[in-house]
């Protein structure tokens, strides 16, 4: 009977392995995928979102903090779509059906769409006029059934009225043609802890650009790495200068940081670790973002993608330093 039990266990394990191949590092493996990143306003994020929606053949499921871009709303019209929007911004949407709003006191702060259950677009980009044409933002477009399944599961929770909690991500780590992508949802997946973990892995450098940064734990992690001799640089959005902001604490420790120099919002929520790992998504490193709001993050382990984010960081950094916004 013990031998038979072993055979049955082995058979089930092999069967699951065929369904969900797992890499030696523990991530689910998927081939034939693609990851593209774009930066607003230069890369026309609104147009890229609308074109993806227009290309859909089966379904479009979007959880968006805000929505006002005409081309995105026009693209949705006539498609088989569902939409969740934060209650604060529900008034911006005119003429669309199949819309549910977050009626809770915390924010539904996601900015993602799942197209045909196989393509996901996410990042810091709100499809608004300012988000598209003025503010600094980024989007990631991932063609992956596993990542899309994660986001679709999250969407189903939100659409059914489950806000500020829910199940953990089904596939927290996926190897997409050799690129490991971690995927988490806040608050249930403890996004702040994952950001701290990846910062503490830094051996050479951490560069960050953040809209709202009030998370003490993440601030302390940066100070710890700075004290270890790791090069830290950061750009803060100047409109978020308040008593809870981590700026003064980091500046007092001698960390090389600056306020953004643009007259518009620097709306990214990005950490770049050792020029090889990128953290991005809707998650501001804040207490509310970590413990209350509905958010999502991606942690992408790839030097080429990190290089694209590093180029954007350098542009924003040099602009801020050149403006004298210290």
Protein Blocks (a to p, Z undefined) as FASTA:
>chain_A
ZZmmmmmmmmmmmmmmmmmccdfkopacdehiacdddddfklommlmmmmmmmmpmkbcc
dddfbacbfklmmmmnopacdddddfklmmmpghiahiacdfbfbdcfbccddehhlacc
edjbdcdfklmmmpccdddddddfklmmmmmmmmmmmmnopahiacddfblbcceehiac
dddddfklommlmmmmmmmmpmkbccdddfbdcbfklmmmmmmmmmnopacdddddfklg
cfkbcklmmmmnopacdddfbfbdcfbdcddehhlaccedjbdcdfklmmmmccdddddd
dfklmmmmmmmmmmmmmmmmmnopZZ
